[in-house]
Amino acid sequence: MSWTFVFVFLLGCFTTFSTIRVIFQLSRERDDRNFTQIVGQHGYISKNYTVQTEDGYLLNLYRITYSAQCNSEKIKTPVLLINGVLATGDCFLDAGVDNGLPYLLADSCYDVWVGNARGTYDGRRHITLDPDKDTAFWDFSVDEIGKYDLPATIDLMLNHTGEPQLSYIGLSQGSGSFFVMCSERPEYSDKVKVLIGLAPATKHIHTKSPLFRALTTFARDYQNVLQKIGVFELMWKGILSPIVWLSQYKPEILSYIICYIDAPNHESMSLETVKLALTHFPAGTSTKNLARFGQSMNVDSYCKFDYGPEKNIKMYGGDPPEFNLSAVNVPTYIIQGKNDWIVDPIDVEWLVSKLPNVKEFVYMEDPLWNHLNMVVHKDIRSALFPKILKYLKLYNN
């Protein structure tokens, strides 16, 4: 039995005891500012909207309405950024005001919207269900995020802007859920001008990350056991706070954590940036969603949640069907890191071969560029943003 497995097993057990949360509170270096407060400290003005999904989830959606760096009276096409699993829109701000994508886009006069998925601290509300009492709240995976969260978010954006279409930037699960949406609700493809996929997550056959692989396969193999003992939510905000607290005495522990999550690229981010990110990452999700990622570790396709033979027949009439990637007819641009241990380049190349309208697929020039670098690299402004800006300009009004 590996130490990774032992760690994840103990972590899963710990989540059943409320006293552990008290211990975390005692050692927590909190950053409880929301998106609006964070950007406001840098002179940006933003609004917070509430997205209500068809199945009753309430999600925070943020919009930057003012940047002092934008000197144009005409605001460009609205752009929606959607984060990856275990993160909220706040993750796009961790690189700082000179490198965070929302800042850079707002400075370039784009109408910037940053969305969130259900189950995170920015999506932990429901019109009838209490996430702390009702287990039904946690009965979701990326399948529901794509089918319900994204369409509701897109509709709110277009209703408020009066625009017929928007541009979409999806990080990891943020792209994977977009593919789900196009498959399940293909009419939404017509509401998107361009998709920019940053390390898009679908299948994870070749994932190398020790922690991500161990955590998701553990959730997959022991989902029923975890739920029987009351563990429906995993990896909530603050669970790594003891490590952040310890880093004031042993700063190098932050580098170890990053290497355990993703491939090493020590020079790409400062320890202060990592420390900031860990104050709100992980952001929470359902045990079922992590189990869904675990299923993608050993299924060589992008398909729906596997409930087991008996329930699959009731749900699907047979084996879990594959998502229809050919329905993603939006002009698509894929940006990938060669050193990504969470979304492996081999799996992304497979995805590109399945999508019908990929205009360009590029690797980052830095051979050490990993998954987390998409949001916390110190040179996003010069290395990543020019690519994104080039693609957006092709489809601006």
MARDOGU-467461 format. One record per residue (C-alpha): chain; x, y, z; residue in three letters. Coordinates in steps of 0.1 Angstrom, whole numbers. Layout:
REM MARDOGU-467461
c A; east X; north Y; up Z; r ALA
...
This chain:
REM MARDOGU-467461
c A; east 0; north 0; up 0; r MET
c A; east 15; north 34; up -11; r SER
c A; east 18; north 63; up 12; r TRP
c A; east -3; north 83; up -12; r THR
c A; east -32; north 58; up -6; r PHE
c A; east -27; north 60; up 31; r VAL
c A; east -28; north 98; up 31; r PHE
c A; east -60; north 99; up 10; r VAL
c A; east -76; north 72; up 31; r PHE
c A; east -70; north 91; up 63; r LEU
c A; east -81; north 123; up 47; r LEU
c A; east -114; north 107; up 37; r GLY
c A; east -119; north 94; up 72; r CYS
c A; east -111; north 127; up 88; r PHE
c A; east -138; north 145; up 69; r THR
c A; east -165; north 126; up 89; r THR
c A; east -154; north 142; up 122; r PHE
c A; east -165; north 178; up 128; r SER
c A; east -138; north 182; up 154; r THR
c A; east -112; north 181; up 126; r ILE
c A; east -128; north 212; up 111; r ARG
c A; east -122; north 229; up 145; r VAL
c A; east -85; north 220; up 144; r ILE
c A; east -83; north 234; up 109; r PHE
c A; east -99; north 266; up 121; r GLN
c A; east -73; north 271; up 148; r LEU
c A; east -44; north 269; up 123; r SER
c A; east -61; north 285; up 93; r ARG
c A; east -46; north 315; up 75; r GLU
c A; east -78; north 326; up 60; r ARG
c A; east -85; north 348; up 30; r ASP
c A; east -122; north 352; up 31; r ASP
c A; east -124; north 381; up 6; r ARG
c A; east -147; north 374; up -23; r ASN
c A; east -138; north 381; up -59; r PHE
c A; east -153; north 416; up -58; r THR
c A; east -133; north 425; up -28; r GLN
c A; east -100; north 411; up -42; r ILE
c A; east -102; north 430; up -75; r VAL
c A; east -115; north 461; up -57; r GLY
c A; east -83; north 464; up -38; r GLN
c A; east -65; north 469; up -71; r HIS
c A; east -89; north 496; up -83; r GLY
c A; east -112; north 474; up -104; r TYR
c A; east -150; north 475; up -100; r ILE
c A; east -171; north 444; up -103; r SER
c A; east -206; north 431; up -97; r LYS
c A; east -218; north 398; up -82; r ASN
c A; east -247; north 380; up -99; r TYR
c A; east -265; north 349; up -87; r THR
c A; east -271; north 322; up -113; r VAL
c A; east -300; north 298; up -106; r GLN
c A; east -298; north 265; up -124; r THR
c A; east -328; north 245; up -136; r GLU
c A; east -323; north 221; up -107; r ASP
c A; east -321; north 248; up -81; r GLY
c A; east -284; north 254; up -75; r TYR
c A; east -273; north 290; up -68; r LEU
c A; east -239; north 300; up -82; r LEU
c A; east -219; north 332; up -78; r ASN
c A; east -210; north 349; up -111; r LEU
c A; east -187; north 379; up -111; r TYR
c A; east -183; north 406; up -137; r ARG
c A; east -156; north 432; up -139; r ILE
c A; east -173; north 464; up -150; r THR
c A; east -143; north 489; up -148; r TYR
c A; east -106; north 489; up -154; r SER
c A; east -86; north 521; up -153; r ALA
c A; east -63; north 506; up -179; r GLN
c A; east -91; north 504; up -205; r CYS
c A; east -92; north 536; up -225; r ASN
c A; east -118; north 525; up -250; r SER
c A; east -154; north 536; up -248; r GLU
c A; east -166; north 505; up -266; r LYS
c A; east -164; north 473; up -245; r ILE
c A; east -156; north 442; up -266; r LYS
c A; east -173; north 409; up -267; r THR
c A; east -182; north 394; up -233; r PRO
c A; east -158; north 367; up -222; r VAL
c A; east -166; north 339; up -197; r LEU
c A; east -139; north 322; up -177; r LEU
c A; east -147; north 289; up -160; r ILE
c A; east -122; north 272; up -136; r ASN
c A; east -112; north 236; up -130; r GLY
c A; east -122; north 211; up -104; r VAL
c A; east -116; north 220; up -68; r LEU
c A; east -113; north 257; up -77; r ALA
c A; east -134; north 287; up -80; r THR
c A; east -131; north 318; up -102; r GLY
c A; east -108; north 332; up -75; r ASP
c A; east -80; north 310; up -88; r CYS
c A; east -76; north 332; up -119; r PHE
c A; east -66; north 361; up -96; r LEU
c A; east -38; north 343; up -77; r ASP
c A; east -12; north 353; up -103; r ALA
c A; east -16; north 389; up -93; r GLY
c A; east -29; north 421; up -109; r VAL
c A; east -1; north 420; up -135; r ASP
c A; east -7; north 383; up -145; r ASN
c A; east -42; north 372; up -136; r GLY
c A; east -64; north 366; up -167; r LEU
c A; east -94; north 386; up -155; r PRO
c A; east -72; north 417; up -149; r TYR
c A; east -55; north 413; up -182; r LEU
c A; east -87; north 409; up -201; r LEU
c A; east -104; north 438; up -184; r ALA
c A; east -74; north 460; up -191; r ASP
c A; east -78; north 450; up -228; r SER
c A; east -114; north 463; up -226; r CYS
c A; east -132; north 429; up -226; r TYR
c A; east -164; north 425; up -207; r ASP
c A; east -151; north 399; up -182; r VAL
c A; east -173; north 374; up -164; r TRP
c A; east -160; north 347; up -141; r VAL
c A; east -182; north 318; up -132; r GLY
c A; east -183; north 290; up -107; r ASN
c A; east -194; north 254; up -104; r ALA
c A; east -218; north 239; up -79; r ARG
c A; east -202; north 224; up -48; r GLY
c A; east -175; north 250; up -44; r THR
c A; east -177; north 277; up -17; r TYR
c A; east -190; north 300; up -45; r ASP
c A; east -217; north 274; up -55; r GLY
c A; east -227; north 260; up -21; r ARG
c A; east -263; north 272; up -21; r ARG
c A; east -296; north 258; up -33; r HIS
c A; east -332; north 271; up -34; r ILE
c A; east -344; north 241; up -12; r THR
c A; east -315; north 219; up -2; r LEU
c A; east -291; north 226; up 27; r ASP
c A; east -256; north 214; up 18; r PRO
c A; east -248; north 207; up 54; r ASP
c A; east -280; north 186; up 59; r LYS
c A; east -293; north 173; up 26; r ASP
c A; east -272; north 147; up 9; r THR
c A; east -291; north 152; up -23; r ALA
c A; east -272; north 185; up -27; r PHE
c A; east -240; north 165; up -34; r TRP
c A; east -255; north 141; up -60; r ASP
c A; east -237; north 156; up -89; r PHE
c A; east -206; north 153; up -111; r SER
c A; east -192; north 172; up -140; r VAL
c A; east -221; north 157; up -160; r ASP
c A; east -245; north 180; up -142; r GLU
c A; east -221; north 210; up -141; r ILE
c A; east -221; north 208; up -179; r GLY
c A; east -258; north 201; up -184; r LYS
c A; east -271; north 227; up -159; r TYR
c A; east -245; north 252; up -146; r ASP
c A; east -230; north 264; up -178; r LEU
c A; east -263; north 269; up -197; r PRO
c A; east -277; north 289; up -168; r ALA
c A; east -246; north 310; up -166; r THR
c A; east -245; north 317; up -203; r ILE
c A; east -281; north 326; up -204; r ASP
c A; east -277; north 351; up -176; r LEU
c A; east -247; north 367; up -193; r MET
c A; east -264; north 371; up -226; r LEU
c A; east -296; north 384; up -210; r ASN
c A; east -277; north 411; up -192; r HIS
c A; east -254; north 421; up -221; r THR
c A; east -280; north 419; up -249; r GLY
c A; east -253; north 401; up -269; r GLU
c A; east -262; north 370; up -290; r PRO
c A; east -229; north 353; up -283; r GLN
c A; east -200; north 352; up -259; r LEU
c A; east -164; north 340; up -259; r SER
c A; east -155; north 311; up -235; r TYR
c A; east -122; north 303; up -218; r ILE
c A; east -123; north 270; up -199; r GLY
c A; east -96; north 257; up -176; r LEU
c A; east -94; north 219; up -172; r SER
c A; east -129; north 209; up -159; r GLN
c A; east -141; north 242; up -173; r GLY
c A; east -135; north 228; up -208; r SER
c A; east -146; north 193; up -200; r GLY
c A; east -180; north 206; up -187; r SER
c A; east -183; north 227; up -219; r PHE
c A; east -180; north 195; up -240; r PHE
c A; east -207; north 180; up -218; r VAL
c A; east -229; north 210; up -225; r MET
c A; east -225; north 208; up -262; r CYS
c A; east -232; north 171; up -262; r SER
c A; east -263; north 173; up -240; r GLU
c A; east -276; north 207; up -251; r ARG
c A; east -262; north 213; up -286; r PRO
c A; east -282; north 245; up -290; r GLU
c A; east -258; north 263; up -267; r TYR
c A; east -230; north 259; up -293; r SER
c A; east -247; north 287; up -312; r ASP
c A; east -243; north 310; up -282; r LYS
c A; east -205; north 308; up -281; r VAL
c A; east -183; north 325; up -307; r LYS
c A; east -150; north 308; up -297; r VAL
c A; east -138; north 282; up -272; r LEU
c A; east -103; north 286; up -257; r ILE
c A; east -94; north 254; up -238; r GLY
c A; east -66; north 256; up -213; r LEU
c A; east -54; north 220; up -206; r ALA
c A; east -89; north 207; up -213; r PRO
c A; east -99; north 177; up -191; r ALA
c A; east -118; north 147; up -205; r THR
c A; east -103; north 113; up -200; r LYS
c A; east -73; north 109; up -177; r HIS
c A; east -57; north 76; up -188; r ILE
c A; east -22; north 90; up -187; r HIS
c A; east -25; north 113; up -156; r THR
c A; east 8; north 113; up -137; r LYS
c A; east -1; north 134; up -107; r SER
c A; east 4; north 112; up -76; r PRO
c A; east -22; north 131; up -54; r LEU
c A; east -48; north 137; up -81; r PHE
c A; east -47; north 101; up -92; r ARG
c A; east -48; north 87; up -57; r ALA
c A; east -75; north 110; up -45; r LEU
c A; east -99; north 104; up -74; r THR
c A; east -93; north 66; up -77; r THR
c A; east -99; north 64; up -39; r PHE
c A; east -132; north 83; up -43; r ALA
c A; east -141; north 60; up -72; r ARG
c A; east -134; north 28; up -54; r ASP
c A; east -148; north 38; up -20; r TYR
c A; east -176; north 61; up -30; r GLN
c A; east -203; north 39; up -15; r ASN
c A; east -184; north 34; up 17; r VAL
c A; east -177; north 71; up 21; r LEU
c A; east -213; north 80; up 15; r GLN
c A; east -225; north 54; up 40; r LYS
c A; east -204; north 70; up 67; r ILE
c A; east -217; north 105; up 57; r GLY
c A; east -189; north 117; up 34; r VAL
c A; east -206; north 134; up 5; r PHE
c A; east -184; north 165; up 3; r GLU
c A; east -146; north 163; up -1; r LEU
c A; east -117; north 188; up -2; r MET
c A; east -134; north 218; up 12; r TRP
c A; east -119; north 253; up 15; r LYS
c A; east -93; north 254; up 43; r GLY
c A; east -84; north 217; up 45; r ILE
c A; east -48; north 226; up 36; r LEU
c A; east -47; north 254; up 61; r SER
c A; east -24; north 235; up 85; r PRO
c A; east 2; north 233; up 57; r ILE
c A; east -1; north 270; up 50; r VAL
c A; east 3; north 277; up 87; r TRP
c A; east 34; north 254; up 89; r LEU
c A; east 49; north 271; up 59; r SER
c A; east 58; north 301; up 80; r GLN
c A; east 84; north 279; up 97; r TYR
c A; east 92; north 256; up 67; r LYS
c A; east 85; north 275; up 35; r PRO
c A; east 99; north 247; up 13; r GLU
c A; east 68; north 226; up 23; r ILE
c A; east 48; north 246; up -3; r LEU
c A; east 71; north 234; up -31; r SER
c A; east 67; north 198; up -20; r TYR
c A; east 29; north 202; up -21; r ILE
c A; east 29; north 216; up -56; r ILE
c A; east 52; north 188; up -68; r CYS
c A; east 28; north 162; up -52; r TYR
c A; east -1; north 178; up -71; r ILE
c A; east 15; north 186; up -104; r ASP
c A; east 49; north 184; up -122; r ALA
c A; east 78; north 204; up -108; r PRO
c A; east 84; north 238; up -122; r ASN
c A; east 99; north 256; up -92; r HIS
c A; east 110; north 288; up -110; r GLU
c A; east 75; north 294; up -125; r SER
c A; east 58; north 307; up -93; r MET
c A; east 67; north 324; up -61; r SER
c A; east 61; north 307; up -27; r LEU
c A; east 39; north 337; up -18; r GLU
c A; east 17; north 329; up -48; r THR
c A; east 14; north 293; up -38; r VAL
c A; east 6; north 302; up -2; r LYS
c A; east -21; north 326; up -14; r LEU
c A; east -36; north 299; up -37; r ALA
c A; east -37; north 273; up -9; r LEU
c A; east -58; north 297; up 13; r THR
c A; east -88; north 290; up -9; r HIS
c A; east -77; north 258; up -28; r PHE
c A; east -92; north 232; up -27; r PRO
c A; east -126; north 249; up -29; r ALA
c A; east -147; north 218; up -24; r GLY
c A; east -167; north 194; up -46; r THR
c A; east -188; north 163; up -42; r SER
c A; east -174; north 128; up -35; r THR
c A; east -193; north 118; up -66; r LYS
c A; east -175; north 143; up -88; r ASN
c A; east -141; north 131; up -76; r LEU
c A; east -153; north 95; up -82; r ALA
c A; east -162; north 106; up -117; r ARG
c A; east -127; north 118; up -123; r PHE
c A; east -115; north 85; up -109; r GLY
c A; east -135; north 67; up -135; r GLN
c A; east -118; north 87; up -162; r SER
c A; east -85; north 72; up -151; r MET
c A; east -93; north 38; up -166; r ASN
c A; east -119; north 45; up -193; r VAL
c A; east -104; north 52; up -227; r ASP
c A; east -132; north 76; up -237; r SER
c A; east -152; north 105; up -224; r TYR
c A; east -184; north 91; up -211; r CYS
c A; east -211; north 96; up -185; r LYS
c A; east -210; north 86; up -149; r PHE
c A; east -208; north 49; up -143; r ASP
c A; east -233; north 39; up -117; r TYR
c A; east -226; north 2; up -119; r GLY
c A; east -243; north -25; up -142; r PRO
c A; east -277; north -25; up -125; r GLU
c A; east -283; north 12; up -122; r LYS
c A; east -267; north 19; up -156; r ASN
c A; east -295; north -1; up -172; r ILE
c A; east -320; north 21; up -154; r LYS
c A; east -302; north 53; up -162; r MET
c A; east -289; north 47; up -197; r TYR
c A; east -304; north 14; up -209; r GLY
c A; east -269; north -1; up -209; r GLY
c A; east -233; north 10; up -205; r ASP
c A; east -226; north 47; up -198; r PRO
c A; east -228; north 64; up -232; r PRO
c A; east -199; north 85; up -246; r GLU
c A; east -204; north 122; up -248; r PHE
c A; east -208; north 134; up -284; r ASN
c A; east -177; north 154; up -289; r LEU
c A; east -186; north 159; up -326; r SER
c A; east -213; north 182; up -313; r ALA
c A; east -187; north 207; up -302; r VAL
c A; east -188; north 227; up -334; r ASN
c A; east -176; north 260; up -318; r VAL
c A; east -143; north 272; up -333; r PRO
c A; east -119; north 257; up -308; r THR
c A; east -83; north 266; up -297; r TYR
c A; east -64; north 244; up -274; r ILE
c A; east -34; north 255; up -253; r ILE
c A; east -15; north 228; up -234; r GLN
c A; east 16; north 224; up -213; r GLY
c A; east 41; north 197; up -221; r LYS
c A; east 48; north 190; up -185; r ASN
c A; east 12; north 187; up -173; r ASP
c A; east 8; north 159; up -148; r TRP
c A; east -29; north 163; up -142; r ILE
c A; east -41; north 166; up -178; r VAL
c A; east -16; north 146; up -198; r ASP
c A; east -7; north 158; up -233; r PRO
c A; east -14; north 124; up -247; r ILE
c A; east -50; north 126; up -235; r ASP
c A; east -53; north 161; up -249; r VAL
c A; east -40; north 150; up -283; r GLU
c A; east -67; north 122; up -283; r TRP
c A; east -93; north 149; up -275; r LEU
c A; east -81; north 171; up -304; r VAL
c A; east -85; north 142; up -328; r SER
c A; east -122; north 139; up -317; r LYS
c A; east -132; north 176; up -318; r LEU
c A; east -146; north 187; up -352; r PRO
c A; east -136; north 223; up -353; r ASN
c A; east -101; north 227; up -338; r VAL
c A; east -86; north 258; up -354; r LYS
c A; east -53; north 255; up -335; r GLU
c A; east -36; north 233; up -310; r PHE
c A; east -4; north 247; up -294; r VAL
c A; east 20; north 238; up -267; r TYR
c A; east 35; north 264; up -244; r MET
c A; east 70; north 272; up -253; r GLU
c A; east 83; north 265; up -218; r ASP
c A; east 89; north 227; up -217; r PRO
c A; east 83; north 227; up -180; r LEU
c A; east 49; north 244; up -182; r TRP
c A; east 25; north 224; up -160; r ASN
c A; east -12; north 223; up -152; r HIS
c A; east -12; north 249; up -124; r LEU
c A; east 9; north 273; up -145; r ASN
c A; east -22; north 282; up -165; r MET
c A; east -33; north 303; up -135; r VAL
c A; east -3; north 309; up -113; r VAL
c A; east 27; north 312; up -136; r HIS
c A; east 47; north 344; up -130; r LYS
c A; east 48; north 351; up -168; r ASP
c A; east 12; north 346; up -178; r ILE
c A; east 12; north 382; up -192; r ARG
c A; east 40; north 375; up -217; r SER
c A; east 38; north 337; up -222; r ALA
c A; east 1; north 328; up -222; r LEU
c A; east -20; north 359; up -226; r PHE
c A; east -8; north 369; up -261; r PRO
c A; east -21; north 336; up -274; r LYS
c A; east -55; north 341; up -257; r ILE
c A; east -57; north 377; up -270; r LEU
c A; east -49; north 366; up -305; r LYS
c A; east -77; north 341; up -305; r TYR
c A; east -102; north 365; up -290; r LEU
c A; east -95; north 392; up -315; r LYS
c A; east -103; north 369; up -343; r LEU
c A; east -139; north 367; up -330; r TYR
c A; east -144; north 402; up -316; r ASN
c A; east -174; north 422; up -327; r ASN
